[in-house]
Amino acid sequence: MRILAVESSCDETAMAVVEDGRKVISEAISTQIDIHALYGGVVPEIASRNHVLALDPLLDEVLPAGESVDAVAVTYGPGLVGALLTGVSWAKGFAYAKGLPLIPVNHIEGHVSANYLAHPDLEPPFVCLVASGGHSHIVRVDAYGKYTLLGQTTDDAAGEAFDKAARVIGIPYPGGPLLDKLADEGNDKAYHFPRAKVQGKYDYSFSGVKTAVINETHKLRQLGQEICREDFAASFRRVVVDTLVEKAVAAAVDSGVGKLALSGGVAANSLLRSEIERCGQKAGLKVYMPPKKLCTDNAAMIGSAAYYRYQNGVLAGLDLNAQPALRFLTD
C-alpha cells in the first residue's frame, strides 16, 4: 500500500510517498528557516502562506506524472492552526479529486513512527521517549497505534527549554540545533543549573531550569561578567539530557519490554543520542533512534503512522478540520 503523506504543522512543508509503513519511496521538504530567521522565530501567517506556495511543487517532486498512490495522509494536529489548515485543505482536495481514502495523523504519533522507517526489525511493544519543541512524553507502545502514557512534562517541553536558553545567550533562530553545536566546544561543569524533582516517577519539569538560565544570565550581566557561551550551552545541555535519559531508561527497564526508542525534534541532539544509547545499553536495553533527518518534521514519518492507522480502520471524511491543540493519546 502506497500512501502520499503531507506534513505542514509548523514551518516545514513536506511530502512523501511511503509503502506499507516501512519503506520511503520518495520524499521532499521545503524549509522556511531562512525566512523566519529574520524574525527570531516562526511567524504563523508567513508560514501558512509559504505552505500554500510549496505544496503543488512538492507533489511534482514526490509523485511524477503517471504514478499513483492508494491513499492520502495528512497531519491534522497538533501545530499552528493556519499551517495545519493549508495541509489539511490540500490533502482533502487531492483525496476528493482522486477518489482516495483520507487518513488523519497525529503529528506526535508520526514522530514515534519514524522509528519504523529506520528499523525494519522494530515491533511493539517498546517504550519511546518523545522529545520535541512542544512535547516531552514517555510512552509504552503496546501495539501499532496503541499507547500507554508513562510520564510527561508537567510544564515546559525540553525543546522549548533549549530554544529559550539559546535565545537568552544570543544564539539566533533556530536555537536548539545551534546550541547543540556550540555546546560541543564547552565545559559542561562550568555552570550549575538545577534538576527539578517532580512527583511522578517518570514525569519531567523544565520550567525551573529555563528560569534558572534567565536569572543566571541577568546576574552575570549585572555584575559585568562575560558569559562563556560554549560553557553555558554545554552545562545547560547536560542537565536537560541527563534528565531526559535517566527517566526514559528507568521507564523502559521497569516496563520489562527490553526496547527503548527515541523520537521528536530533540532526538537530533547529539548528546541525547549518544547518552541514551550508552545508558540504555548499559541497562540491558536495545536502543532505537531514527537518523537525524527523520527526527525533525518530515512527511515520511506521517506516511508510516498513516499505514498503521489505516490498518486500524482510522479514516477521515471531507469534514476533517485542523486541531492545533490535539492531544497525543486521546484522539
matplotlib code that plots the C-alpha trace (Angstrom):
import matplotlib.pyplot as plt

x = [0.0, 1.4, 0.4, 1.0, 1.7, 1.5, 3.1, 2.7, 2.3, 4.9, 7.4, 8.4, 6.3, 6.9, 5.5, 6.4, 5.3, 5.6, 5.0, 3.5, 4.6, 8.2, 9.7, 10.2, 9.6, 10.2, 10.2, 10.8, 10.9, 10.6, 12.2, 11.4, 14.3, 15.9, 12.6, 11.8, 15.4, 14.7, 12.2, 13.9, 11.1, 8.3, 5.7, 2.4, 0.9, 4.1, 4.5, 0.9, 1.4, 4.6, 3.0, 0.4, 3.2, 5.2, 2.6, 2.0, 5.7, 6.4, 3.8, 5.7, 8.8, 7.5, 4.8, 5.8, 3.1, 1.5, 2.3, -0.5, -1.0, -3.6, -4.4, -3.6, -2.5, -2.1, -1.1, -4.2, -2.6, -1.1, 0.6, 0.0, -3.6, -3.0, -0.2, -2.2, -5.2, -3.1, -2.0, -5.4, -7.2, -4.7, -4.9, -8.7, -8.8, -6.4, -8.2, -11.5, -10.2, -8.5, -11.2, -8.8, -9.3, -8.0, -6.1, -5.7, -2.4, -1.4, 2.0, 3.4, 2.4, 4.3, 7.5, 7.2, 6.6, 9.8, 11.5, 9.6, 11.2, 14.7, 14.4, 12.6, 13.0, 11.3, 7.9, 5.7, 5.8, 8.6, 9.0, 9.5, 10.8, 9.1, 11.1, 10.2, 9.6, 6.1, 6.2, 8.1, 6.4, 7.5, 5.0, 4.8, 3.8, 1.6, 0.7, 0.6, -1.5, -2.0, -0.1, 0.1, 1.4, 4.1, 5.4, 5.2, 6.4, 4.3, 5.1, 7.5, 8.9, 12.6, 12.7, 11.1, 13.7, 16.5, 15.2, 14.7, 18.3, 19.6, 17.8, 18.9, 22.6, 22.2, 22.1, 19.9, 16.9, 16.8, 18.2, 18.2, 20.4, 22.9, 23.1, 23.9, 26.8, 28.1, 27.9, 30.3, 33.0, 32.2, 32.7, 29.5, 30.5, 31.2, 27.8, 25.4, 21.7, 19.0, 17.4, 13.8, 12.2, 8.6, 6.0, 5.5, 8.2, 8.7, 7.5, 9.6, 9.7, 11.8, 10.4, 12.7, 15.9, 14.6, 14.1, 17.5, 19.1, 17.4, 18.3, 21.9, 22.4, 20.8, 23.0, 26.2, 25.4, 24.6, 27.9, 29.6, 30.9, 31.2, 29.2, 31.2, 28.5, 30.2, 30.3, 26.9, 25.4, 27.3, 26.2, 22.6, 22.5, 24.0, 21.2, 18.4, 19.8, 20.7, 17.1, 15.6, 17.8, 17.5, 13.8, 13.3, 15.8, 14.2, 10.7, 11.9, 13.7, 10.6, 8.3, 10.1, 9.9, 13.6, 13.4, 13.8, 13.2, 13.9, 11.8, 11.0, 13.0, 15.1, 16.1, 18.5, 20.5, 24.0, 24.5, 21.0, 21.6, 24.9, 23.8, 20.5, 22.4, 25.1, 22.8, 20.2, 22.7, 24.3, 20.8, 20.4, 18.1, 18.1, 18.0, 16.4, 16.5, 15.8, 18.5, 18.6, 16.7, 13.7, 13.8, 12.8, 9.5, 9.0, 6.3, 7.8, 7.0, 3.4, 3.1, 4.4, 1.9, -0.9, -0.3, -1.0, -3.9, -5.4, -4.9, -6.8, -9.7, -9.0, -10.2, -11.5, -14.2, -14.0, -15.2, -11.7, -10.5, -7.2, -6.8, -3.9, -4.2, -4.7, -3.6, -1.3, -3.2, -6.8, -7.5]
y = [0.0, 3.3, 6.5, 10.1, 11.9, 15.7, 17.5, 21.2, 21.6, 24.4, 25.8, 22.8, 21.9, 18.2, 15.5, 11.8, 8.5, 5.6, 1.9, -0.3, 2.0, 0.9, 2.0, 5.6, 5.7, 9.4, 12.5, 16.2, 19.1, 22.8, 24.6, 28.1, 28.5, 31.4, 33.3, 33.1, 33.7, 37.3, 37.5, 35.3, 32.6, 31.2, 33.8, 31.8, 33.9, 33.8, 30.1, 29.4, 31.5, 29.7, 26.3, 27.2, 28.1, 24.9, 22.1, 21.7, 21.8, 19.2, 16.9, 17.1, 16.0, 13.0, 11.7, 12.0, 12.2, 8.8, 7.3, 6.7, 6.1, 4.2, 6.8, 10.3, 11.1, 14.4, 15.9, 17.5, 18.4, 19.5, 22.5, 26.1, 26.3, 28.2, 25.9, 22.8, 24.1, 24.5, 20.9, 19.5, 21.5, 20.4, 16.8, 16.8, 18.3, 15.8, 12.8, 14.0, 14.6, 11.2, 9.3, 8.1, 7.4, 10.2, 9.2, 11.8, 11.6, 13.0, 14.7, 13.2, 9.7, 10.4, 11.1, 7.8, 6.0, 7.4, 4.5, 2.0, 3.5, 3.4, -0.1, -2.8, -5.2, -2.9, -4.2, -3.2, -3.4, -0.9, 2.3, 5.6, 8.9, 11.7, 14.9, 17.9, 21.7, 21.2, 17.7, 15.6, 12.2, 8.7, 6.2, 2.5, 1.5, -1.5, -2.2, -0.2, 2.8, 1.8, 3.7, 4.0, 7.2, 6.5, 10.1, 13.6, 17.1, 18.9, 22.3, 23.2, 20.8, 20.0, 21.6, 24.8, 25.0, 24.5, 27.3, 29.7, 29.0, 29.7, 33.0, 34.4, 33.9, 35.4, 32.3, 33.1, 31.0, 28.0, 28.0, 24.3, 22.9, 25.8, 25.5, 21.8, 22.6, 25.3, 23.0, 20.6, 23.2, 23.9, 22.6, 21.1, 21.6, 25.3, 26.5, 24.9, 24.5, 22.8, 19.5, 19.5, 16.9, 16.1, 13.8, 11.5, 8.8, 9.3, 12.9, 15.9, 19.6, 22.1, 25.4, 25.6, 25.2, 27.6, 30.2, 29.5, 30.2, 33.5, 34.5, 33.4, 35.5, 38.5, 38.2, 37.8, 40.8, 43.0, 42.0, 42.9, 39.4, 37.9, 34.8, 31.9, 30.8, 27.5, 26.5, 27.9, 25.9, 22.7, 23.0, 23.6, 20.7, 18.3, 19.0, 18.6, 15.5, 13.7, 14.3, 13.0, 9.9, 8.9, 8.7, 7.2, 4.4, 3.8, 3.6, 1.1, -1.1, -1.1, -1.9, -5.1, -4.7, -4.5, -1.9, 1.9, 4.2, 7.9, 10.3, 14.0, 17.0, 17.0, 13.4, 15.1, 16.5, 14.8, 14.4, 13.0, 10.4, 9.3, 9.2, 7.4, 4.7, 4.4, 4.4, 2.2, -0.4, -0.3, -1.1, -4.1, -2.4, -2.5, 1.2, 2.5, 6.0, 7.4, 9.2, 12.9, 13.8, 11.7, 13.3, 16.8, 17.4, 15.4, 13.7, 10.2, 9.6, 10.7, 8.2, 5.5, 6.3, 6.6, 3.0, 1.6, 4.0, 2.7, -0.9, 0.1, 1.5, 5.2, 7.3, 10.9, 12.5, 15.8, 17.5, 16.9, 20.0, 21.1, 20.6, 22.7, 21.5, 17.8, 15.5, 12.6, 9.8, 10.9, 11.4]
z = [0.0, -1.1, 0.8, -0.2, 3.1, 3.8, 6.7, 7.4, 11.2, 11.6, 9.2, 7.2, 4.2, 3.5, 1.2, 0.8, -0.6, 1.8, 1.1, 3.8, 6.6, 6.3, 3.0, 1.8, -2.0, -2.3, -0.1, -0.3, 2.1, 1.6, 4.6, 5.8, 8.3, 6.4, 6.2, 9.9, 11.0, 10.1, 12.9, 15.5, 15.3, 13.3, 12.2, 11.8, 9.0, 6.9, 7.5, 6.2, 3.1, 2.2, 2.8, 0.1, -2.3, -1.7, -1.8, -5.5, -6.4, -3.8, -5.4, -8.6, -6.8, -5.0, -7.4, -11.0, -13.7, -14.3, -10.9, -8.4, -4.7, -2.7, 0.0, 1.2, 4.8, 6.4, 9.8, 11.3, 14.7, 16.9, 15.5, 14.2, 13.1, 9.9, 8.9, 9.6, 7.6, 4.5, 4.5, 5.6, 2.8, 0.2, 1.2, 1.2, -2.2, -3.6, -2.0, -3.3, -6.8, -7.0, -5.1, -2.4, 1.3, 3.6, 6.7, 9.6, 11.5, 14.9, 14.4, 17.6, 16.5, 13.3, 15.3, 17.1, 13.8, 12.3, 14.1, 11.9, 8.8, 10.3, 11.9, 9.9, 12.9, 15.4, 16.5, 19.5, 22.5, 23.3, 25.3, 23.4, 24.6, 22.6, 22.9, 20.8, 20.9, 22.4, 23.9, 26.3, 26.8, 27.8, 26.3, 26.0, 22.5, 23.3, 19.6, 16.4, 17.2, 20.9, 23.6, 27.3, 28.9, 31.4, 32.0, 30.6, 31.3, 33.9, 32.3, 29.5, 26.9, 26.5, 23.1, 24.3, 27.1, 24.6, 22.4, 25.4, 26.7, 23.2, 22.9, 26.3, 25.4, 21.9, 19.7, 16.7, 15.4, 15.2, 18.7, 19.7, 16.9, 17.1, 20.9, 20.5, 18.2, 20.5, 23.5, 21.9, 22.4, 26.1, 29.6, 30.9, 34.5, 34.3, 35.3, 37.8, 36.8, 39.0, 38.2, 39.0, 41.3, 40.4, 42.0, 39.0, 38.8, 35.0, 34.8, 33.7, 34.5, 32.6, 33.6, 36.6, 34.6, 32.0, 34.7, 36.2, 32.8, 32.5, 36.1, 35.7, 32.5, 34.2, 37.3, 35.3, 33.1, 36.1, 37.6, 34.4, 33.9, 30.5, 29.7, 28.1, 25.7, 24.9, 28.7, 29.3, 26.4, 27.5, 31.1, 30.2, 27.6, 30.1, 32.7, 30.2, 28.5, 31.8, 33.0, 29.8, 29.7, 33.3, 33.4, 29.9, 30.7, 34.1, 32.5, 29.8, 32.4, 34.7, 31.8, 31.1, 27.3, 26.7, 24.0, 24.2, 21.2, 20.8, 18.7, 18.1, 17.1, 20.2, 19.2, 16.8, 19.7, 19.6, 23.3, 23.8, 21.1, 22.5, 26.1, 25.6, 23.6, 26.2, 29.2, 27.5, 26.5, 30.0, 31.4, 29.0, 26.6, 22.8, 21.7, 18.6, 17.1, 13.6, 11.6, 12.3, 9.1, 10.4, 13.8, 12.6, 10.9, 7.7, 5.8, 5.7, 9.4, 8.7, 6.0, 8.3, 11.0, 8.5, 7.3, 10.8, 11.4, 8.1, 9.3, 12.5, 10.4, 11.1, 8.2, 7.9, 5.8, 3.9, 7.1, 8.6, 10.4, 11.8, 15.6, 16.8, 20.4, 19.5, 22.3, 21.6, 23.5, 23.3, 19.6]

ax = plt.figure().add_subplot(projection="3d")
ax.plot(x, y, z, "-o")
ax.set_aspect("equal")
plt.show()
